[in-house]
Amino acid sequence: MNTEAEIKVKRTESVLQELIPEGLSQLNDNRLHEIDIVEVKCSKGRSDAKVYVDPSYFSDEEKRTILKQLRKARPIVENYCMKDQGWFKCPKLAFEFDEQLKITQNLEELFKKIAKKGSI
């Protein structure tokens, strides 16, 4: 059963997942307009939020550039979210690429290799 605090965290995560792309689309940097937000995870007290970005379409160099631009844009996006929701403060956003899919694919490859070796 979810507590009221857990429900508030989930609601904040959901709102941020919608608002962050909207906030990014307001910026002059076109590279940030097309970014897919995979997930937002807030801390228990909702003071911080990790924003996971889909890495699928970017080279390592592009990832570094995008993360740098996202760090610069962070205060603007936070302000956008605060104004939109009428919040007194917004969780401090930390952007990172979601490498979970890549990890899963690597594990699947390893399991396939193990399965092949086992059947020799």
MODELLER restraints for C-alpha pairs under 7 A, 6 or more apart:
rsr = mdl.restraints
at = mdl.atoms
rsr.add(forms.Gaussian(group=physical.xy_distance, feature=features.Distance(at['CA:9:A'], at['CA:42:A']), mean=6.39, stdev=0.5))
rsr.add(forms.Gaussian(group=physical.xy_distance, feature=features.Distance(at['CA:9:A'], at['CA:44:A']), mean=6.84, stdev=0.5))
rsr.add(forms.Gaussian(group=physical.xy_distance, feature=features.Distance(at['CA:9:A'], at['CA:46:A']), mean=6.40, stdev=0.5))
rsr.add(forms.Gaussian(group=physical.xy_distance, feature=features.Distance(at['CA:13:A'], at['CA:40:A']), mean=5.40, stdev=0.5))
rsr.add(forms.Gaussian(group=physical.xy_distance, feature=features.Distance(at['CA:13:A'], at['CA:41:A']), mean=6.10, stdev=0.5))
rsr.add(forms.Gaussian(group=physical.xy_distance, feature=features.Distance(at['CA:13:A'], at['CA:42:A']), mean=6.20, stdev=0.5))
rsr.add(forms.Gaussian(group=physical.xy_distance, feature=features.Distance(at['CA:16:A'], at['CA:40:A']), mean=6.98, stdev=0.5))
rsr.add(forms.Gaussian(group=physical.xy_distance, feature=features.Distance(at['CA:17:A'], at['CA:37:A']), mean=6.68, stdev=0.5))
rsr.add(forms.Gaussian(group=physical.xy_distance, feature=features.Distance(at['CA:17:A'], at['CA:39:A']), mean=6.65, stdev=0.5))
rsr.add(forms.Gaussian(group=physical.xy_distance, feature=features.Distance(at['CA:17:A'], at['CA:40:A']), mean=5.97, stdev=0.5))
rsr.add(forms.Gaussian(group=physical.xy_distance, feature=features.Distance(at['CA:19:A'], at['CA:81:A']), mean=6.14, stdev=0.5))
rsr.add(forms.Gaussian(group=physical.xy_distance, feature=features.Distance(at['CA:20:A'], at['CA:77:A']), mean=6.42, stdev=0.5))
rsr.add(forms.Gaussian(group=physical.xy_distance, feature=features.Distance(at['CA:23:A'], at['CA:77:A']), mean=5.14, stdev=0.5))
rsr.add(forms.Gaussian(group=physical.xy_distance, feature=features.Distance(at['CA:23:A'], at['CA:80:A']), mean=5.86, stdev=0.5))
rsr.add(forms.Gaussian(group=physical.xy_distance, feature=features.Distance(at['CA:24:A'], at['CA:32:A']), mean=5.94, stdev=0.5))
rsr.add(forms.Gaussian(group=physical.xy_distance, feature=features.Distance(at['CA:24:A'], at['CA:33:A']), mean=5.75, stdev=0.5))
rsr.add(forms.Gaussian(group=physical.xy_distance, feature=features.Distance(at['CA:24:A'], at['CA:77:A']), mean=6.55, stdev=0.5))
rsr.add(forms.Gaussian(group=physical.xy_distance, feature=features.Distance(at['CA:25:A'], at['CA:32:A']), mean=6.97, stdev=0.5))
rsr.add(forms.Gaussian(group=physical.xy_distance, feature=features.Distance(at['CA:25:A'], at['CA:33:A']), mean=4.66, stdev=0.5))
rsr.add(forms.Gaussian(group=physical.xy_distance, feature=features.Distance(at['CA:35:A'], at['CA:53:A']), mean=6.93, stdev=0.5))
rsr.add(forms.Gaussian(group=physical.xy_distance, feature=features.Distance(at['CA:36:A'], at['CA:53:A']), mean=5.81, stdev=0.5))
rsr.add(forms.Gaussian(group=physical.xy_distance, feature=features.Distance(at['CA:36:A'], at['CA:54:A']), mean=5.48, stdev=0.5))
rsr.add(forms.Gaussian(group=physical.xy_distance, feature=features.Distance(at['CA:37:A'], at['CA:51:A']), mean=6.97, stdev=0.5))
rsr.add(forms.Gaussian(group=physical.xy_distance, feature=features.Distance(at['CA:37:A'], at['CA:52:A']), mean=5.89, stdev=0.5))
rsr.add(forms.Gaussian(group=physical.xy_distance, feature=features.Distance(at['CA:37:A'], at['CA:53:A']), mean=4.65, stdev=0.5))
rsr.add(forms.Gaussian(group=physical.xy_distance, feature=features.Distance(at['CA:37:A'], at['CA:54:A']), mean=6.21, stdev=0.5))
rsr.add(forms.Gaussian(group=physical.xy_distance, feature=features.Distance(at['CA:38:A'], at['CA:52:A']), mean=5.45, stdev=0.5))
rsr.add(forms.Gaussian(group=physical.xy_distance, feature=features.Distance(at['CA:38:A'], at['CA:53:A']), mean=5.47, stdev=0.5))
rsr.add(forms.Gaussian(group=physical.xy_distance, feature=features.Distance(at['CA:38:A'], at['CA:54:A']), mean=5.80, stdev=0.5))
rsr.add(forms.Gaussian(group=physical.xy_distance, feature=features.Distance(at['CA:39:A'], at['CA:51:A']), mean=6.13, stdev=0.5))
rsr.add(forms.Gaussian(group=physical.xy_distance, feature=features.Distance(at['CA:39:A'], at['CA:52:A']), mean=5.17, stdev=0.5))
rsr.add(forms.Gaussian(group=physical.xy_distance, feature=features.Distance(at['CA:40:A'], at['CA:49:A']), mean=6.50, stdev=0.5))
rsr.add(forms.Gaussian(group=physical.xy_distance, feature=features.Distance(at['CA:40:A'], at['CA:50:A']), mean=5.66, stdev=0.5))
rsr.add(forms.Gaussian(group=physical.xy_distance, feature=features.Distance(at['CA:40:A'], at['CA:51:A']), mean=4.60, stdev=0.5))
rsr.add(forms.Gaussian(group=physical.xy_distance, feature=features.Distance(at['CA:40:A'], at['CA:52:A']), mean=6.13, stdev=0.5))
rsr.add(forms.Gaussian(group=physical.xy_distance, feature=features.Distance(at['CA:41:A'], at['CA:49:A']), mean=5.40, stdev=0.5))
rsr.add(forms.Gaussian(group=physical.xy_distance, feature=features.Distance(at['CA:41:A'], at['CA:50:A']), mean=5.18, stdev=0.5))
rsr.add(forms.Gaussian(group=physical.xy_distance, feature=features.Distance(at['CA:41:A'], at['CA:51:A']), mean=6.63, stdev=0.5))
rsr.add(forms.Gaussian(group=physical.xy_distance, feature=features.Distance(at['CA:42:A'], at['CA:48:A']), mean=5.75, stdev=0.5))
rsr.add(forms.Gaussian(group=physical.xy_distance, feature=features.Distance(at['CA:42:A'], at['CA:49:A']), mean=4.11, stdev=0.5))
rsr.add(forms.Gaussian(group=physical.xy_distance, feature=features.Distance(at['CA:42:A'], at['CA:50:A']), mean=6.37, stdev=0.5))
rsr.add(forms.Gaussian(group=physical.xy_distance, feature=features.Distance(at['CA:43:A'], at['CA:49:A']), mean=6.09, stdev=0.5))
rsr.add(forms.Gaussian(group=physical.xy_distance, feature=features.Distance(at['CA:46:A'], at['CA:91:A']), mean=5.76, stdev=0.5))
rsr.add(forms.Gaussian(group=physical.xy_distance, feature=features.Distance(at['CA:47:A'], at['CA:91:A']), mean=4.42, stdev=0.5))
rsr.add(forms.Gaussian(group=physical.xy_distance, feature=features.Distance(at['CA:47:A'], at['CA:92:A']), mean=6.12, stdev=0.5))
rsr.add(forms.Gaussian(group=physical.xy_distance, feature=features.Distance(at['CA:48:A'], at['CA:91:A']), mean=4.55, stdev=0.5))
rsr.add(forms.Gaussian(group=physical.xy_distance, feature=features.Distance(at['CA:48:A'], at['CA:92:A']), mean=4.55, stdev=0.5))
rsr.add(forms.Gaussian(group=physical.xy_distance, feature=features.Distance(at['CA:48:A'], at['CA:93:A']), mean=6.09, stdev=0.5))
rsr.add(forms.Gaussian(group=physical.xy_distance, feature=features.Distance(at['CA:49:A'], at['CA:91:A']), mean=5.74, stdev=0.5))
rsr.add(forms.Gaussian(group=physical.xy_distance, feature=features.Distance(at['CA:49:A'], at['CA:92:A']), mean=5.95, stdev=0.5))
rsr.add(forms.Gaussian(group=physical.xy_distance, feature=features.Distance(at['CA:49:A'], at['CA:93:A']), mean=4.96, stdev=0.5))
rsr.add(forms.Gaussian(group=physical.xy_distance, feature=features.Distance(at['CA:49:A'], at['CA:94:A']), mean=6.18, stdev=0.5))
rsr.add(forms.Gaussian(group=physical.xy_distance, feature=features.Distance(at['CA:50:A'], at['CA:93:A']), mean=5.94, stdev=0.5))
rsr.add(forms.Gaussian(group=physical.xy_distance, feature=features.Distance(at['CA:50:A'], at['CA:94:A']), mean=4.84, stdev=0.5))
rsr.add(forms.Gaussian(group=physical.xy_distance, feature=features.Distance(at['CA:50:A'], at['CA:95:A']), mean=5.96, stdev=0.5))
rsr.add(forms.Gaussian(group=physical.xy_distance, feature=features.Distance(at['CA:51:A'], at['CA:93:A']), mean=6.60, stdev=0.5))
rsr.add(forms.Gaussian(group=physical.xy_distance, feature=features.Distance(at['CA:51:A'], at['CA:94:A']), mean=5.88, stdev=0.5))
rsr.add(forms.Gaussian(group=physical.xy_distance, feature=features.Distance(at['CA:51:A'], at['CA:95:A']), mean=4.76, stdev=0.5))
rsr.add(forms.Gaussian(group=physical.xy_distance, feature=features.Distance(at['CA:51:A'], at['CA:96:A']), mean=6.28, stdev=0.5))
rsr.add(forms.Gaussian(group=physical.xy_distance, feature=features.Distance(at['CA:52:A'], at['CA:95:A']), mean=6.14, stdev=0.5))
rsr.add(forms.Gaussian(group=physical.xy_distance, feature=features.Distance(at['CA:52:A'], at['CA:96:A']), mean=5.27, stdev=0.5))
rsr.add(forms.Gaussian(group=physical.xy_distance, feature=features.Distance(at['CA:52:A'], at['CA:97:A']), mean=5.36, stdev=0.5))
rsr.add(forms.Gaussian(group=physical.xy_distance, feature=features.Distance(at['CA:52:A'], at['CA:98:A']), mean=5.09, stdev=0.5))
rsr.add(forms.Gaussian(group=physical.xy_distance, feature=features.Distance(at['CA:53:A'], at['CA:96:A']), mean=6.07, stdev=0.5))
rsr.add(forms.Gaussian(group=physical.xy_distance, feature=features.Distance(at['CA:53:A'], at['CA:97:A']), mean=4.61, stdev=0.5))
rsr.add(forms.Gaussian(group=physical.xy_distance, feature=features.Distance(at['CA:53:A'], at['CA:98:A']), mean=5.55, stdev=0.5))
rsr.add(forms.Gaussian(group=physical.xy_distance, feature=features.Distance(at['CA:54:A'], at['CA:97:A']), mean=6.02, stdev=0.5))
rsr.add(forms.Gaussian(group=physical.xy_distance, feature=features.Distance(at['CA:54:A'], at['CA:98:A']), mean=5.76, stdev=0.5))
rsr.add(forms.Gaussian(group=physical.xy_distance, feature=features.Distance(at['CA:55:A'], at['CA:97:A']), mean=5.63, stdev=0.5))
rsr.add(forms.Gaussian(group=physical.xy_distance, feature=features.Distance(at['CA:55:A'], at['CA:98:A']), mean=6.45, stdev=0.5))
rsr.add(forms.Gaussian(group=physical.xy_distance, feature=features.Distance(at['CA:67:A'], at['CA:95:A']), mean=6.80, stdev=0.5))
rsr.add(forms.Gaussian(group=physical.xy_distance, feature=features.Distance(at['CA:70:A'], at['CA:95:A']), mean=6.84, stdev=0.5))
rsr.add(forms.Gaussian(group=physical.xy_distance, feature=features.Distance(at['CA:74:A'], at['CA:93:A']), mean=6.49, stdev=0.5))
rsr.add(forms.Gaussian(group=physical.xy_distance, feature=features.Distance(at['CA:78:A'], at['CA:90:A']), mean=5.81, stdev=0.5))
rsr.add(forms.Gaussian(group=physical.xy_distance, feature=features.Distance(at['CA:81:A'], at['CA:90:A']), mean=6.84, stdev=0.5))
rsr.add(forms.Gaussian(group=physical.xy_distance, feature=features.Distance(at['CA:82:A'], at['CA:88:A']), mean=6.77, stdev=0.5))
rsr.add(forms.Gaussian(group=physical.xy_distance, feature=features.Distance(at['CA:82:A'], at['CA:89:A']), mean=6.16, stdev=0.5))
rsr.add(forms.Gaussian(group=physical.xy_distance, feature=features.Distance(at['CA:82:A'], at['CA:90:A']), mean=5.65, stdev=0.5))
